[in-house]
């Protein structure tokens, strides 16, 4: 009588969130907006992991521990990334991605 | 009983839809501070999905770390840097239509593949109970090595962020 939500719905939701984050990374000109897209992608992966650890894994805590480590590393990535953004802003006075073209040919 | 179950299902799909809506707003708003607030809304939606999947400890950690710390440091950096928010400056670069179409096609492809796959299903796992105590025991016994490496990475990352971000004059 109680219908179980099929795991494919979680997979589709995770894919949609991932591609929205990827759109943010590819398209936005502000560096901080790119970092927000990266956070969306990591959260999509987390949702996928926890859904599969609840539905189809032999040990139900493995996916959650993996997601915990991803949260940890995402926090580290944002901290270091924003420190880099501050250093670049101090030098170039802009956070526009199109202006960071010193390494371009 | 059936009505309550249907209301629960409707609420779940509403939470999914609201999370996707906040995510779309995050990548498309012009004012960067509004984008940070929509990112906080998206992360709260993901935390409630974790609660739906009965991963309560992970949901609370998500709210503490992501909404509480990551969004806060992003708002700090937004306030410290002067972003491009003028109405005449375009906020997307030139790959906006092409990447939009390509990513939409990829989304439809993955959704089609996900709906036509028979995913495995484990009844014992589905009805099991994972709480903070179980996670703590597993973190310190079976996954102790990545736990310690994660602690080292966290220390190194924070020292590196301070070293990169400090004022050297």
Boltz contact constraints between the chains, C-beta under 6 A:
constraints:
  - contact:
      token1: [A, 2]
      token2: [B, 5]
      max_distance: 6.0
  - contact:
      token1: [A, 7]
      token2: [B, 119]
      max_distance: 6.0
  - contact:
      token1: [A, 8]
      token2: [B, 114]
      max_distance: 6.0
  - contact:
      token1: [A, 8]
      token2: [B, 115]
      max_distance: 6.0
  - contact:
      token1: [A, 11]
      token2: [B, 114]
      max_distance: 6.0
  - contact:
      token1: [A, 12]
      token2: [B, 111]
      max_distance: 6.0
  - contact:
      token1: [A, 12]
      token2: [B, 114]
      max_distance: 6.0
  - contact:
      token1: [A, 13]
      token2: [B, 16]
      max_distance: 6.0
  - contact:
      token1: [A, 15]
      token2: [B, 110]
      max_distance: 6.0
  - contact:
      token1: [A, 16]
      token2: [B, 20]
      max_distance: 6.0
  - contact:
      token1: [A, 16]
      token2: [B, 107]
      max_distance: 6.0
  - contact:
      token1: [A, 17]
      token2: [B, 23]
      max_distance: 6.0
  - contact:
      token1: [A, 19]
      token2: [B, 103]
      max_distance: 6.0
  - contact:
      token1: [A, 19]
      token2: [B, 107]
      max_distance: 6.0
  - contact:
      token1: [A, 20]
      token2: [B, 23]
      max_distance: 6.0
  - contact:
      token1: [A, 20]
      token2: [B, 24]
      max_distance: 6.0
  - contact:
      token1: [A, 20]
      token2: [B, 27]
      max_distance: 6.0
  - contact:
      token1: [A, 23]
      token2: [B, 27]
      max_distance: 6.0
  - contact:
      token1: [A, 23]
      token2: [B, 103]
      max_distance: 6.0
  - contact:
      token1: [A, 24]
      token2: [B, 27]
      max_distance: 6.0
  - contact:
      token1: [A, 26]
      token2: [B, 95]
      max_distance: 6.0
  - contact:
      token1: [A, 26]
      token2: [B, 99]
      max_distance: 6.0
  - contact:
      token1: [A, 27]
      token2: [B, 92]
      max_distance: 6.0
  - contact:
      token1: [A, 27]
      token2: [B, 96]
      max_distance: 6.0
  - contact:
      token1: [A, 27]
      token2: [B, 99]
      max_distance: 6.0
  - contact:
      token1: [A, 29]
      token2: [B, 91]
      max_distance: 6.0
  - contact:
      token1: [A, 29]
      token2: [B, 93]
      max_distance: 6.0
  - contact:
      token1: [A, 30]
      token2: [B, 83]
      max_distance: 6.0
  - contact:
      token1: [A, 32]
      token2: [B, 77]
      max_distance: 6.0
  - contact:
      token1: [A, 32]
      token2: [B, 78]
      max_distance: 6.0
  - contact:
      token1: [A, 36]
      token2: [B, 26]
      max_distance: 6.0
  - contact:
      token1: [A, 36]
      token2: [B, 39]
      max_distance: 6.0
  - contact:
      token1: [A, 40]
      token2: [B, 23]
      max_distance: 6.0
  - contact:
      token1: [A, 43]
      token2: [B, 46]
      max_distance: 6.0
  - contact:
      token1: [A, 47]
      token2: [B, 49]
      max_distance: 6.0
  - contact:
      token1: [A, 50]
      token2: [B, 50]
      max_distance: 6.0
  - contact:
      token1: [A, 50]
      token2: [B, 53]
      max_distance: 6.0
  - contact:
      token1: [A, 50]
      token2: [B, 55]
      max_distance: 6.0
  - contact:
      token1: [A, 54]
      token2: [B, 53]
      max_distance: 6.0
  - contact:
      token1: [A, 56]
      token2: [B, 120]
      max_distance: 6.0
  - contact:
      token1: [A, 56]
      token2: [B, 121]
      max_distance: 6.0
  - contact:
      token1: [A, 56]
      token2: [B, 122]
      max_distance: 6.0
  - contact:
      token1: [A, 57]
      token2: [B, 125]
      max_distance: 6.0
  - contact:
      token1: [A, 60]
      token2: [B, 125]
      max_distance: 6.0
  - contact:
      token1: [A, 60]
      token2: [B, 128]
      max_distance: 6.0
  - contact:
      token1: [A, 60]
      token2: [B, 130]
      max_distance: 6.0
  - contact:
      token1: [A, 61]
      token2: [B, 130]
      max_distance: 6.0
  - contact:
      token1: [A, 61]
      token2: [B, 134]
      max_distance: 6.0
  - contact:
      token1: [A, 61]
      token2: [B, 135]
      max_distance: 6.0
  - contact:
      token1: [A, 61]
      token2: [B, 138]
      max_distance: 6.0
  - contact:
      token1: [A, 64]
      token2: [B, 55]
      max_distance: 6.0
  - contact:
      token1: [A, 64]
      token2: [B, 58]
      max_distance: 6.0
  - contact:
      token1: [A, 65]
      token2: [B, 143]
      max_distance: 6.0
  - contact:
      token1: [A, 67]
      token2: [B, 58]
      max_distance: 6.0
  - contact:
      token1: [A, 69]
      token2: [B, 150]
      max_distance: 6.0
  - contact:
      token1: [A, 71]
      token2: [B, 65]
      max_distance: 6.0
  - contact:
      token1: [A, 72]
      token2: [B, 150]
      max_distance: 6.0
  - contact:
      token1: [A, 75]
      token2: [B, 65]
      max_distance: 6.0
  - contact:
      token1: [A, 75]
      token2: [B, 70]
      max_distance: 6.0
  - contact:
      token1: [A, 76]
      token2: [B, 154]
      max_distance: 6.0
  - contact:
      token1: [A, 76]
      token2: [B, 157]
      max_distance: 6.0
  - contact:
      token1: [A, 78]
      token2: [B, 70]
      max_distance: 6.0
  - contact:
      token1: [A, 79]
      token2: [B, 157]
      max_distance: 6.0
  - contact:
      token1: [A, 79]
      token2: [B, 161]
      max_distance: 6.0
  - contact:
      token1: [A, 80]
      token2: [B, 157]
      max_distance: 6.0
  - contact:
      token1: [A, 80]
      token2: [B, 160]
      max_distance: 6.0
  - contact:
      token1: [A, 80]
      token2: [B, 161]
      max_distance: 6.0
  - contact:
      token1: [A, 82]
      token2: [B, 73]
      max_distance: 6.0
  - contact:
      token1: [A, 82]
      token2: [B, 77]
      max_distance: 6.0
  - contact:
      token1: [A, 83]
      token2: [B, 161]
      max_distance: 6.0
  - contact:
      token1: [A, 83]
      token2: [B, 164]
      max_distance: 6.0
  - contact:
      token1: [A, 83]
      token2: [B, 165]
      max_distance: 6.0
  - contact:
      token1: [A, 84]
      token2: [B, 164]
      max_distance: 6.0
  - contact:
      token1: [A, 85]
      token2: [B, 77]
      max_distance: 6.0
  - contact:
      token1: [A, 86]
      token2: [B, 165]
      max_distance: 6.0
  - contact:
      token1: [A, 87]
      token2: [B, 164]
      max_distance: 6.0
  - contact:
      token1: [A, 89]
      token2: [B, 81]
      max_distance: 6.0
  - contact:
      token1: [A, 95]
      token2: [B, 81]
      max_distance: 6.0
  - contact:
      token1: [A, 95]
      token2: [B, 83]
      max_distance: 6.0
  - contact:
      token1: [A, 96]
      token2: [B, 84]
      max_distance: 6.0
